[in-house]
Amino acid sequence: MREDTAIGMALSQIIMWFIIITVANTLHANNITDIQTADQAAKALEPLVHNFPNSGKIAEFLFAMGIIGTGLLAIPVLAGSSAYAVSEGLGWKQGLSKKFKQAKAFYITIIVSTVIGLWINLANVDPIKALIYAAVINGMIAVPLLVMVMKIANDKKTLGKKTNGKLSNVLGWITTTIMGVAALFMISTWLIH
């Protein structure tokens, strides 16, 4: 499991960096700095394929497939994870292995999460701004969560001999510090502007 997690995390980080580099080299290099809609994002990808015939259609198709694929992957994961979190917090029976009658509240939470996601989509919420706000909130919440994770990961009462090693502690606290500094920097730039 450790090997699987390490490989998955390494690949996700490599992909993230390639996305950042690609966006910087196409969007910023072409002076595209303010994207408000998914349609604008698709059109902004056109410089990537400008040498191909029908490049605009190719860019739109690739973007649409990416959005659809992300949605098909994210919807069940987010609805399921919210159901697990709520059920765990409230002490409800949970698990996709259980039948509806055995874990009604768990399955109702999945349904409600999915309906809320659908409502957000139909409520004309700007998806790009929603992604930005979600990332900002996630970044702000991450700092106290990382502190709690690091404290729990070093609690011998809870974990016994399975506490963090030196390398995990160093990397964990460096990550927590960087996230904290980034959050403070973001807040200070908001206050200045």
PyMOL commands that set and color helices and strands:
alter all, ss='L'
color gray80, all
select helices_A, chain A and resi 2-28+38-44+46-49+55-90+104-122+127-153+156-162+166-192
alter helices_A, ss='H'
color red, helices_A
deselect
rebuild
show_as cartoon
